[in-house]
């Protein structure tokens, strides 16, 4: 019985860590990006790293998506908290970050 419980705990931990590492919904994030983030991150306004710019995002992505989520929630540099999107939910912010990360990793 002890082995079964231990196995269950290990499997549950692995599943949880995979979900946590998965980030947000990239497709939903594209919609949020186009609504709230594109104004700055689409063109590099005020020093914002442009979406799809692998070089600009590489070191940022290495910090982890949760760190990027924190920056999006709290603001960072010239970026205001929540990207100044007062209508964006927490899930919207996380999805937008996941979209930006996806685009940086998958653009040519």
MODELLER restraints for C-alpha pairs under 7 A, 6 or more apart:
rsr = mdl.restraints
at = mdl.atoms
rsr.add(forms.Gaussian(group=physical.xy_distance, feature=features.Distance(at['CA:23:A'], at['CA:65:A']), mean=6.98, stdev=0.5))
rsr.add(forms.Gaussian(group=physical.xy_distance, feature=features.Distance(at['CA:23:A'], at['CA:94:A']), mean=6.93, stdev=0.5))
rsr.add(forms.Gaussian(group=physical.xy_distance, feature=features.Distance(at['CA:23:A'], at['CA:98:A']), mean=5.98, stdev=0.5))
rsr.add(forms.Gaussian(group=physical.xy_distance, feature=features.Distance(at['CA:24:A'], at['CA:94:A']), mean=5.40, stdev=0.5))
rsr.add(forms.Gaussian(group=physical.xy_distance, feature=features.Distance(at['CA:24:A'], at['CA:95:A']), mean=4.29, stdev=0.5))
rsr.add(forms.Gaussian(group=physical.xy_distance, feature=features.Distance(at['CA:24:A'], at['CA:98:A']), mean=5.36, stdev=0.5))
rsr.add(forms.Gaussian(group=physical.xy_distance, feature=features.Distance(at['CA:25:A'], at['CA:95:A']), mean=5.02, stdev=0.5))
rsr.add(forms.Gaussian(group=physical.xy_distance, feature=features.Distance(at['CA:25:A'], at['CA:98:A']), mean=6.70, stdev=0.5))
rsr.add(forms.Gaussian(group=physical.xy_distance, feature=features.Distance(at['CA:26:A'], at['CA:95:A']), mean=5.84, stdev=0.5))
rsr.add(forms.Gaussian(group=physical.xy_distance, feature=features.Distance(at['CA:26:A'], at['CA:98:A']), mean=5.50, stdev=0.5))
rsr.add(forms.Gaussian(group=physical.xy_distance, feature=features.Distance(at['CA:26:A'], at['CA:99:A']), mean=4.48, stdev=0.5))
rsr.add(forms.Gaussian(group=physical.xy_distance, feature=features.Distance(at['CA:28:A'], at['CA:95:A']), mean=6.16, stdev=0.5))
rsr.add(forms.Gaussian(group=physical.xy_distance, feature=features.Distance(at['CA:29:A'], at['CA:92:A']), mean=6.62, stdev=0.5))
rsr.add(forms.Gaussian(group=physical.xy_distance, feature=features.Distance(at['CA:29:A'], at['CA:95:A']), mean=4.07, stdev=0.5))
rsr.add(forms.Gaussian(group=physical.xy_distance, feature=features.Distance(at['CA:29:A'], at['CA:96:A']), mean=3.88, stdev=0.5))
rsr.add(forms.Gaussian(group=physical.xy_distance, feature=features.Distance(at['CA:29:A'], at['CA:98:A']), mean=6.55, stdev=0.5))
rsr.add(forms.Gaussian(group=physical.xy_distance, feature=features.Distance(at['CA:29:A'], at['CA:99:A']), mean=5.03, stdev=0.5))
rsr.add(forms.Gaussian(group=physical.xy_distance, feature=features.Distance(at['CA:30:A'], at['CA:96:A']), mean=6.34, stdev=0.5))
rsr.add(forms.Gaussian(group=physical.xy_distance, feature=features.Distance(at['CA:30:A'], at['CA:99:A']), mean=5.75, stdev=0.5))
rsr.add(forms.Gaussian(group=physical.xy_distance, feature=features.Distance(at['CA:32:A'], at['CA:92:A']), mean=6.28, stdev=0.5))
rsr.add(forms.Gaussian(group=physical.xy_distance, feature=features.Distance(at['CA:32:A'], at['CA:96:A']), mean=5.69, stdev=0.5))
rsr.add(forms.Gaussian(group=physical.xy_distance, feature=features.Distance(at['CA:33:A'], at['CA:96:A']), mean=5.39, stdev=0.5))
rsr.add(forms.Gaussian(group=physical.xy_distance, feature=features.Distance(at['CA:36:A'], at['CA:85:A']), mean=6.09, stdev=0.5))
rsr.add(forms.Gaussian(group=physical.xy_distance, feature=features.Distance(at['CA:37:A'], at['CA:83:A']), mean=6.76, stdev=0.5))
rsr.add(forms.Gaussian(group=physical.xy_distance, feature=features.Distance(at['CA:40:A'], at['CA:48:A']), mean=6.03, stdev=0.5))
rsr.add(forms.Gaussian(group=physical.xy_distance, feature=features.Distance(at['CA:41:A'], at['CA:48:A']), mean=5.47, stdev=0.5))
rsr.add(forms.Gaussian(group=physical.xy_distance, feature=features.Distance(at['CA:41:A'], at['CA:49:A']), mean=5.87, stdev=0.5))
rsr.add(forms.Gaussian(group=physical.xy_distance, feature=features.Distance(at['CA:41:A'], at['CA:50:A']), mean=4.55, stdev=0.5))
rsr.add(forms.Gaussian(group=physical.xy_distance, feature=features.Distance(at['CA:41:A'], at['CA:51:A']), mean=5.65, stdev=0.5))
rsr.add(forms.Gaussian(group=physical.xy_distance, feature=features.Distance(at['CA:42:A'], at['CA:50:A']), mean=5.45, stdev=0.5))
rsr.add(forms.Gaussian(group=physical.xy_distance, feature=features.Distance(at['CA:42:A'], at['CA:51:A']), mean=5.87, stdev=0.5))
rsr.add(forms.Gaussian(group=physical.xy_distance, feature=features.Distance(at['CA:43:A'], at['CA:50:A']), mean=5.88, stdev=0.5))
rsr.add(forms.Gaussian(group=physical.xy_distance, feature=features.Distance(at['CA:44:A'], at['CA:50:A']), mean=4.94, stdev=0.5))
rsr.add(forms.Gaussian(group=physical.xy_distance, feature=features.Distance(at['CA:46:A'], at['CA:78:A']), mean=6.82, stdev=0.5))
rsr.add(forms.Gaussian(group=physical.xy_distance, feature=features.Distance(at['CA:49:A'], at['CA:56:A']), mean=5.76, stdev=0.5))
rsr.add(forms.Gaussian(group=physical.xy_distance, feature=features.Distance(at['CA:49:A'], at['CA:57:A']), mean=6.92, stdev=0.5))
rsr.add(forms.Gaussian(group=physical.xy_distance, feature=features.Distance(at['CA:51:A'], at['CA:100:A']), mean=5.81, stdev=0.5))
rsr.add(forms.Gaussian(group=physical.xy_distance, feature=features.Distance(at['CA:51:A'], at['CA:103:A']), mean=6.47, stdev=0.5))
rsr.add(forms.Gaussian(group=physical.xy_distance, feature=features.Distance(at['CA:51:A'], at['CA:104:A']), mean=6.45, stdev=0.5))
rsr.add(forms.Gaussian(group=physical.xy_distance, feature=features.Distance(at['CA:52:A'], at['CA:103:A']), mean=4.84, stdev=0.5))
rsr.add(forms.Gaussian(group=physical.xy_distance, feature=features.Distance(at['CA:52:A'], at['CA:104:A']), mean=4.25, stdev=0.5))
rsr.add(forms.Gaussian(group=physical.xy_distance, feature=features.Distance(at['CA:52:A'], at['CA:107:A']), mean=5.50, stdev=0.5))
rsr.add(forms.Gaussian(group=physical.xy_distance, feature=features.Distance(at['CA:53:A'], at['CA:104:A']), mean=5.66, stdev=0.5))
rsr.add(forms.Gaussian(group=physical.xy_distance, feature=features.Distance(at['CA:54:A'], at['CA:104:A']), mean=4.80, stdev=0.5))
rsr.add(forms.Gaussian(group=physical.xy_distance, feature=features.Distance(at['CA:54:A'], at['CA:105:A']), mean=6.49, stdev=0.5))
rsr.add(forms.Gaussian(group=physical.xy_distance, feature=features.Distance(at['CA:57:A'], at['CA:104:A']), mean=6.30, stdev=0.5))
rsr.add(forms.Gaussian(group=physical.xy_distance, feature=features.Distance(at['CA:61:A'], at['CA:101:A']), mean=6.85, stdev=0.5))
rsr.add(forms.Gaussian(group=physical.xy_distance, feature=features.Distance(at['CA:68:A'], at['CA:97:A']), mean=6.90, stdev=0.5))
rsr.add(forms.Gaussian(group=physical.xy_distance, feature=features.Distance(at['CA:69:A'], at['CA:94:A']), mean=5.96, stdev=0.5))
rsr.add(forms.Gaussian(group=physical.xy_distance, feature=features.Distance(at['CA:69:A'], at['CA:97:A']), mean=6.39, stdev=0.5))
rsr.add(forms.Gaussian(group=physical.xy_distance, feature=features.Distance(at['CA:72:A'], at['CA:81:A']), mean=6.25, stdev=0.5))
rsr.add(forms.Gaussian(group=physical.xy_distance, feature=features.Distance(at['CA:72:A'], at['CA:82:A']), mean=5.24, stdev=0.5))
rsr.add(forms.Gaussian(group=physical.xy_distance, feature=features.Distance(at['CA:72:A'], at['CA:83:A']), mean=6.37, stdev=0.5))
rsr.add(forms.Gaussian(group=physical.xy_distance, feature=features.Distance(at['CA:72:A'], at['CA:93:A']), mean=6.87, stdev=0.5))
rsr.add(forms.Gaussian(group=physical.xy_distance, feature=features.Distance(at['CA:73:A'], at['CA:81:A']), mean=5.32, stdev=0.5))
rsr.add(forms.Gaussian(group=physical.xy_distance, feature=features.Distance(at['CA:73:A'], at['CA:82:A']), mean=4.59, stdev=0.5))
rsr.add(forms.Gaussian(group=physical.xy_distance, feature=features.Distance(at['CA:74:A'], at['CA:81:A']), mean=4.42, stdev=0.5))
rsr.add(forms.Gaussian(group=physical.xy_distance, feature=features.Distance(at['CA:74:A'], at['CA:82:A']), mean=6.41, stdev=0.5))
rsr.add(forms.Gaussian(group=physical.xy_distance, feature=features.Distance(at['CA:75:A'], at['CA:81:A']), mean=3.79, stdev=0.5))
rsr.add(forms.Gaussian(group=physical.xy_distance, feature=features.Distance(at['CA:75:A'], at['CA:82:A']), mean=6.37, stdev=0.5))
rsr.add(forms.Gaussian(group=physical.xy_distance, feature=features.Distance(at['CA:75:A'], at['CA:83:A']), mean=6.89, stdev=0.5))
rsr.add(forms.Gaussian(group=physical.xy_distance, feature=features.Distance(at['CA:82:A'], at['CA:93:A']), mean=6.96, stdev=0.5))
